[in-house]
């Protein structure tokens, strides 16, 4: 591996940096998604039971013990409900404010992965050009075309291209998968929020 790295030339250092960034953020995203790996629908069903059986105060405590984004959004909505009561506009505003923070939490790390997807192939192609320039310089200095002179430059060109694509392809795949997970979770959070708001408004009507 060390010999392979050295033969790739100076661009391999930049490719190594992109690979490390990709690995770090992929691991971070996986850990984040594992933390929030509770279905919003199941959480909302349990939350509805807590609200109906034990009241809003116990529901707030239940949400505070859940580290998922939907749990924090529901905690904000229920806390707001305790102060303002039946006011759909203010409840939806509480959802929107908390939702912005939670969506930022979900999207964290996606931009670096997208950057690696773009940069790794470009750095690989830069190494390709650098290797070909080195090969032609060797030919110019020798005044003749000899396989040994050309081989090192072509080898560098192929190594960097392969390395760049090897980094970009799995990173791109991870980005697509993570984006789909985030989109699905976001839609589920929206549905869950609407269900809880409707439940709270109905409860208030009943109490009146």
C-alpha positions, 0 to 999 in steps of 0.5 A: 500500500505504501509503494502504491501510495508513493507511486501515485504522486503528490495528489495522493495526499489530497486524495487521502485527505478526502478519503479520511473526511468521507470515512469520518462523516459516513461513520458520524451519519451512521451513528446519528441515524442509529440514534434516531432509529425509532420510527416516528409513527411508532413514537407518535402512537405511544405518545398519543397513548401517554397524552390520553392516559396520563396527560400533557405533562407526562407526555412532555417528560416522555418526549424529553427522554427520547433523543430523536429529532421527532421527540424534541419537536414533540417536546417543544409542541407540548411545552408550548401547548401547556402555555398557550392552549388551543392555538393552532398557529402558535403550535405550528410555529413551534413545530417550524422553529424546532423543525429548522434546528432538527433538520439542520441536525439531520443534514449535518455532514451531508455537505462534506460528503457531497464535496468529497464526491465532487473533489475526489475524481477531480483530484484523481484527474489532476494526478492523471494530467500530472503523470502524463506531463511527467511522462512527456518531460521524461521523453523530452529529456531522453530524446527518445521514447523508451517504455521505462521512461513512459511507464512511471508517468502512466502508472501515476496517472492510472493510480490517481484516477483509480484512487479518486473514483474508488473514493468518490463512488462509495461516498456518492452511494452513501450520500444518496442513501443518507439523503433518502433516509433524511427525506423519509424521516422528514416526511414522517416527522411532518405527519407525526407533528400534524397528528399531535397538533390535531390531537391537542386541539381535539382535547381542548375542545373536549375539555371546553 
